[in-house]
Amino acid sequence: MLARRTTNGPFRPDPVSREHQHLLMRVAQAAPSHFNSQPWRFVLIENRATIERVADISGESMTELIAAGAFFERYRRYFRFSEAEMDKRRDGIHIDHLPGPLRPFTRQVFSDAGLRLMRQLGVPKKLGEDNRKLVAGSPLLLAALLDKEEYRPGELSAFYSVFGLGAAMENIWNAVGALGMGIQFISTPMELPHRWQAIRELLRVPDHLELMAVYRLGYLPREEKRPSIDWSSRHRKRLSQFVSRETCEVPEEESERKAP
């Protein structure tokens, strides 16, 4: 679990074996849920035409979000631009890989001026195409849904259902590494309601189910090629930054590690 990571790069083209697909479903099924309600539903997608269409929607979403500046405006508070800044905050993502023309402007990339430069250099289309290729090159997609009989927004059942689905997905996330696989959110369509609706229609989601997320999965290559704009996010907060003792007023102290 401590070695868990998200895959930002491409997968091998090899199909994911049916045995591994079903194993991932079984570890998801082992997650806790309210009164054992098991509100999650999953769709395993291998059809190339469907994957290509999801890839198109994802790439178009990325281009739209970057060109409009919506992505950076929404998430720039999570961006870090140096190891020192990352070590101090110990959260967010360290932007440590940029296209050559943008490297001299690292800190300005996500400013208004940087956005104008990115448009001039065609970066939104390039990132959209990179995103499309990543999704299109994935041998397996996984859609995660919730049964609306349990998932009722505005009621406590909605929290329990989302919590249960989160536990199920975490089980999958922790299991893929042991199978030589990787996993990543296909997140950009979720940012744009009309794009998300297109995926709902593509997957023929019935009225009694709510589409919550879509992921790309596959076997990892020996050497991963990094996308045009990439980041690292291996830092984690110190115990004193997120754990308290007895009340919220007393930060937990780190225990001294004993030598083996």
Secondary structure, DSSP 8 states (H G I E B T S, - for coil): -TT-----S---SS---HHHHHHHHHHHHTS--GGG---EEEEEE--HHHHHHHHHHHHHHHHHHHHHTHHHHHHGGGEE-SHHHHHHH--SEEEEE--GGGGGGGGGTTSHHHHHHHHHTTHHHHHHHHHHHHHHT-SEEEEEEEETTT--TTSHHHHHHHHHHHHHHHHHHHHHGGGTEEEEE--GGGGSHHHHHHHHHHTT--TTEEEEEEEEEEE--SS----SSEEE------HHHH-BSSSTTSB---------
